[in-house]
Amino acid sequence: MEFHEGYNRIVNNDTLTPPIWVSTTMALKNLVDDLRSQDRVAVDTESNSLHAYREQVCLIQFSTPQNDYLIDSLALTDLSTLSPLFANPAIEKIFHAAEYDINCLHRDFSFSFKNLFDTVIAARILGHQVIGLGDLITVYFDVIVNKKYQKSDWGYRPLTAEQEDYARLDSHYLIALRDILEKELIDRGLLELAHEDFKRACLPSNGNGKLPKARWERISGHQDLTPRQFSTLNELCNTREEIAERLNRPVFKVVNDDLLLSLAQTVPDSTMGLEEAGLTKVQVEKFGAQFLKAIRSGQNAPLVARTRNKRPSDSMLARLDRLKQWRKKEAGKIKVESDIILPKTLMYSIAEQGPRDMKKLGLVMKESPWRFEHYGEEIIKVLESKSKTKETPAST
């Protein structure tokens, strides 16, 4: 028996071959040739969001039934030869929680995606209470997850052998896990539903259709500030961004949001005041003068205003509330999260357009034929309901 550091795995007579490190153009070509011959590949990425101002993909992992590959995406600046693979509908790409990986890969390399299988989506549809990759690996493969390297600085080189092992195992089990989950989906008649969500997962997130908010508006508690304090908080946020970019570190590693809020509220005018507001001596020594300047600027800067999105109509909000309550009730029947019944974006589209018959509803739900077939008539009834109960609106 052998102890496997990456996941604390006890391996019984099946030692794994080392992962193949891909950091040269020739190695990349060999990898692409192998991947193009597969009908499905497992994919994962590692980024450095906890260690750099601008997050970037530092490692891309691929697994086939025969090999595990680690692509050094810092050493290889041109990964365009991977683009046809991700866009190829004949090759299934298996991810766990694909949304983050797809957003990162699209942002850094402009990849587009077709034919995904997302094991976290499958697990949620099946009603799994725990859906982390480590949890699922433990359940299905008797592997105990070691999260020691989860927050590693993946932009640092060279990676240790233990980091490489951890990274390769994040994709190594995905093909086998995918097969198990697919069988469960088929047995329960839910595979078509899963494929609807896999298809939607191919698209990078583009926000929720609302106007983007300034950084200061995304700080929890800013709503309690005065208009003048809004402007001070805005100046403080801008200064923090400048410092973080110069030092190449995440903004929260300069000063966290709570401290910026405290500075905007108390407007200290001295280093002692900065400490009283909560900054450490080290933070005051390194950044104090810059934050004091930002506070002074905020006292005289033009007032900034909160972003105002168009308020939905009362009838739309009423429809939305009824849909929320209905999907929560349906989700409870089969013990899944409510968005499995009706995804949030689709629910908002239905509430906004308010279709009055199945034909119009079908147009709104054209990308969700399984849900339309199984829930369409109920949704029409919910929309037609004139209930005016004064219950607290259901949570999303």
N, C-alpha and C positions, 0 to 999 in steps of 0.2 A: 504494500500500500504506500502511496506517495502523497505528501502534503503539498498542495498547490497554493502558493502565496496569494496570487491575484484575487481569488475568491474564497480562500480557505477551503479549497475543494479537496476532498479525499478521492483520489483517482484509483480505480481498481483495474489494474492491468490495461490501461488505455492511455498511456502517457502521450501528451500532445507534442507534435512537432513545433519547433520555434516559429513564431510569426515571421512573415517575409517583409523586411523593411524596404520601403520604396522611396528613394530620395534622389534617383537619377532619371534622366530621360529614357534610358534603355530599360530600366526596371519598370518605369511607368508603362512603356509600350508592352512589355511582357504581361503586366497586370491587365491592361485593357484587352489584350488578345485572349487572356483566360476568361475575363468577365463576359466578353462577347459570345463565348461558346456556351455560357450558362443560360438556363431558363429562369433562374432566380438567384439573387445574391442578397446577403444581409449587409446592412450599412449602419454605421454610427459615426459620430463626430465628437471631437473634444475641442473646446474653445477656452479662451483665457479671460473670460468676463470678470473673474474675481481678482485679476492681476494686472489689467491694462486699462487705459482710458478708452481706447477703441477696441472693442472685442473683435477677434478674428478667429477663424477656424485654423487650428494648429495641427490637427491630426484627423485623418479620415480613415476609418476602419472598414474593410470589406471582408466578408467571409463567404466562401463557397463550401460545398460538402467536403472538399479536399484540403483547402488552405485558408489561413487567416493572413490578411495583408494589413500593413500599417503604412499609410501615405504621409510623408512629411510635407505638409502643404505650406510650410514656411520655406523649405529648401526648393520646392518645385513651384515656381511662380506661375507657370502656364499649365493649367489642368484642363484645357479645352477639349482634350481627347476623351474626357469622361462625359462630356455633354451629351453625345449621342446615346450613351448607355442610360443615363437618367431619363431621357426623353423617349426611349424605345419601349413601345407598348408590349412588345413580345418578351421582355425580360422583367420579371417581377422584382421590385426592390422592397426588401423587408426592413422596416424600422421599428423601434420601440419609442413611442411618443414622437412621431415624425415632425410635428409642427415646428419645434425649436430647430431641429437639424435642417429642415427644408428652408426655413427663413434665413438661417446662417449661410447655407450653401448658395441660395439665390442671391443674397446680399453680396457675398464675397466673390462668387464665380458666375453669377447670372444663369445658373442651371435652371432648367424647367423639368417637370416631372410627370411621368405617366406610369400607371400600373404599380400602385403601392399596396402593401399589406402592412398595416400598423398593429402590432401586437397589443398595444395599450388600448386602442379602440376596440379590438376584438374582446379583450378582457373586460372592458366596461360594459359592452353589450351583453356579455354573458353574466354580468352581475357580480364579478369578483369584488370582494370588499377591499383587497389590497392589490394594487396594480403596478407597483414598482417592479422594474426588471429583476432586481435582486430577489424580491418576494416571490415572483413567478418562477424564477430559476430554482429557488428553494423548494417550492411546492412540487414542481414537476421533475426536477433532476437531483434532489437531495444535495444541493449545493448551498453552503452557508456564505452569505455575502459579506465581504470585508470592504467597508467604505473608506478605508484609509486614504485611497488615492483619488477619491471623488472630486476633491477640491484642489487637486494638484495644479501647479503652474505649467500648463501644457505648452506654453511658449518658450519654456526654458530648455536648452539643449546642452548636453545630451540627456535624453530620458534614461531613467534607470531601467534595469531589466524587469523590476517589479511593476513599474508604470506601464511598460510595454505589455506585460502579461495581463494587467488589469484592463487595459484598453482593448486587447484582442478578445478577451472573454465577453466584453460588452456586445460583440457581434457574433461570437462563436456559437452561442446557443439559439440564435434567433430563427434559424431555418427549422430546427427541430421543434421549437416552441410554436412557430407558425403552423406547422402541420397538426400539432395537438389541438390548438385553438380552432383551426379550420374545421376539424372533425366535430368539435363540440358545437360550432355554429351550424354545421350541416344537420347534426342530430336534432337541433332545436329549431330548425327552419329559419335561421337568422342570417345566413350567409349573404343573401341579397341585401339585407339591411346594412350589413357590414361593408359591402362593396360600395354602397351609396356614400358612406362616410369616408372610405378609403379614397374615393374619387375626389371628394371635397378636400381631403387632406393634401392632395397634390398641389393645391394653390397656395402660394405664400400669403400670409396674413397681410391685409391691407387696411387694418384698423376697423372701426365699427361704423364708418360712414359719417362720424361726427368730426367737427373741426378739431385739429390738433391743439393741445393745450401747451402753454409755456411751461418750462420746468418748475417755476415757482407755484403754478396752479396744481401741480401733481404732488405737492407736499401735504400730507395729511395734517389738518388743523388750520390751513391757511384761511379757511372760510371765516374764522373768528377774528381775523385781523381787520384793521381799519384801512381805508384806501391808501393813506400815506404809508402804512406798514406793508401794504402790497408792493409798493415801489421799492421800499427798503429790502424786502425779501427778494425781489427781482434782481437788484444790484448784487446782493450777497450770492445768489445763485450764479450769476454771470462771473463773478470773481472766483467762485469755487471751480467752475468749468475751466477757467483760464489756468488755475493752479494745477488741476488734475491733468489737463492736456500737457502742460509743461513737464510735469513729473511722470507722465505716462502711468497713471494709476487710476482706479475707479474713483468716482467722486465721493463715495461713502467712506473711502479710506483717507480723504482729506478732512472733511467734517460731515457728520451725518445730518439728515434732514431735521431731526428734533433740535439740534443745536442751532441750525440756521433759523428755525422758527423762533427759538428763544432770543437770538440776537435781534431779529426783526421786532420783537415785542418789547425788549428792554432797551434797545438802542444805546448800548454802552459807548462811552467816549474815551475810555482808557484801557490799558492792558489789564488793570485790576478788574475793571468791569467785564472784560471778556472772560476772565476766569470765573467771576461770580455768575456769569451766564451759563457756565458749564464747560468752557474750553479747557483743555489740559495745558500745563505749563509748556509742554513741547509744541502743541498747536499754536499757542500764543507766540512763542519764540519764532516759529517758522512762518506763520501766516497772519499773525496779529495785525501788523501794520496794513496789510492789504484789506483785511476785513473791516478795520476801522475806517479806511478810506471808502470802502463800499457803503458803509453805514452813513457816512457824511454825504456821499453822493445821493443815497436814497432819500435823504431829508430834503433835497432840493430838486430831484429829478422830476420830470413830468409824471403825473399819476398814470399808473397802468390799470387796465380794467380786466375783469375776468371774462373769459371766452363765453359767449352766449350762443348756444345752439338753439335752433328753432324748437319751440315747445310743441310737442304733438297735440293734436286735437283731443278734446275730452272723449269723443267717441272712439278714437284710436286707443286711448289709454284704457277705456272700459273693455274693449275687445282684448287688449293685451292682458289685462288682469284676469279675464275669464279663461283665456288660453293658459295662463300660468297655473291657475287653480286646477284646470282639467289635466294638464300634463303631469302635475305633481301627483294627482290622484291615480292616474294611469301608471306612473312610474312605481308607485307604492305597491300596486298589484303584482308586479313582476320583480320587485326589489332591485331596481336600477336607479341611477341618477336621472333627474327629470329631463335633462337635455338629450338623453337617449331616445325618449319618446318624440321630442320635437326640439331640434337644435335652436339655440337662441336667435341666430340670424334669420332662420326660416320663420320662427315664431313672430319676430318683429315684422317681417315682410307681409305675413298673413294679416297681422293686426293692422298694419298701415293701409293695405289695399282693401281689406274687408270684403273678400269675394262672397257673393250671395248664392252661388250655385256650384255644383261639382265641376262644371266646365271651366269656370273662371278660377276655381281653386286649383284645378289641375295645371293651369298655366303657371300659377305661383309655385307649385310643388313639382314642376317638371323634372327637376334634378333629384327628386326623392320619390320615385314611383312606388317603392315598397311602403313607405309611410302613407302615401296618398291612398293606396289600395286598402291598407289596414285601418287607417284612422280618418280618411277623408270625410265620410258621412258624419262621424262624430264631431269633427271640427266644424262642419257646416252648422250642426245643431248648436254647438257652443257659440258660434258667431251670431246665430239667430236669437240666442237667449237674451231676453230683456230683463234679466235679473238685476235688481237694484239693491242687493244686499250691501250692507255697510261693513262687511268684514274687512280686516286688514289685508291689503293686497299681498298676494303670494310672493315669496321671494323668488328671484331668478335662479 
